[in-house]
Amino acid sequence: MSRVATRRRGTTMRLCANWLPLSPGLTREVAARCEAAGLWGIGIGDSPNYGELYSACTDALGATSSLVVSTSVTNPVTRHWSVHASAVRALTSAHPGRFRLGFGRGDSAVHTFGLRPAPLADLERFGRSVADSARAAGVDPFLLVAASGPATARVAGRVADGVIAGVGGDPVALRTIRERAHAARDDAPFEVWASVRIAIGRDDDEVRDLRRRLVPRAVSASHFAFASTFEGKNVPAEYAGVLAERYATYDYGSHGRSGATSNATMFSDRPDIEDYLLDRFAVVGRADDCRARLAELSTHVDGIYLSLLFEDALPQIDRIGAMLA
């Protein structure tokens, strides 16, 4: 059982580290370290700049015995649905209860190649096709849809077992995602997962440095959440115009990267907006502060994906483990 003691509706709170597969060996080490730290799971990202998704999931599953591995997330555009279905059948059969397919319309993995995100109708067909294929083979898949708005949340409610809500830690926006998803389904169980960036510092100076380093990651997360529409996302009216204008210059070549990128300086003249994005899309601070923030967020969701600073993944996982212990 996970060491996480925070509870929601009587169940143990679940935390997943989000990871991009830099190399097979490092993916195995990160997964093993997550399991040892008491994390419930790990999400593997799908990006053209990193390792192949399902190979990385296989590496993570093989390096652990109880850790739940999910794709976080893939899309219906860059692979045919039958490729995803084959992977779901194989990994779910080999590791019962330990593999989940997370998918969305497509963000950086799609835009990088000049492609367009999947329409909602295609997203829904994709989910049904993968699920039907798996069940025909006697496999019960677990599907998660990445959603940042009400329309995609409704698709999640119709075709999936849960939603990864890409709206940061805002309780109002998370409640909207939950309500829209539940309105589109029957009374079957349904999970809502939050997604935030995390960085734990040992002292105030390191916390300040970590906040600076997480600015481009918070900008990337907010771009996914807000670029298409602000509907149902509880964005302050005084920020909406500036956000919409500057997202037009967003650089997908630097998506999700830390360091001195154009995304990192997008709001350098608006520290109020930088602070807003960091506070909404990241959990940064000393261990006690981060634990308190996650405990508060846990009252609104069934689990939380924690995106790591990938260049410092191993020490950050150790700090998460110490925080949970």
Salt bridges, closest charged atoms under 4 A:
GLU29 OE2 - ARG33 NH2 3.12
ASP46 OD2 - ARG79 NH1 2.80
GLU52 OE2 - ARG79 NH2 3.30
ASP59 OD1 - ARG28 NH1 3.22
ASP107 OD2 - HIS255 NE2 3.66
ASP122 OD1 - ARG125 NH2 2.15
GLU124 OE2 - ARG128 NH2 2.88
GLU124 OE1 - ARG158 NH2 3.04
GLU191 OE2 - ARG14 NH1 3.26
GLU191 OE1 - ARG100 NH1 2.91
ASP204 OD1 - ARG286 NE 3.33
ASP205 OD1 - ARG208 NH2 2.17
GLU206 OE1 - ARG202 NE 3.02
GLU206 OE2 - ARG319 NH1 3.04
ASP209 OD1 - ARG212 NH2 2.46
ASP209 OD2 - ARG213 NH1 4.00
ASP269 OD1 - ARG246 NH1 2.57
ASP272 OD2 - ARG270 NH2 2.81
ASP275 OD1 - ARG211 NH2 3.33
ASP279 OD1 - ARG211 NH1 3.39
ASP288 OD1 - ARG291 NH2 2.39
GLU296 OE2 - HIS300 NE2 3.04
ASP302 OD1 - ARG8 NH1 2.99
ASP302 OD2 - ARG178 NH2 3.23
GLU311 OE2 - ARG213 NH2 3.10
ASP312 OD2 - ARG213 NH2 2.65
ASP318 OD2 - ARG33 NH1 2.77
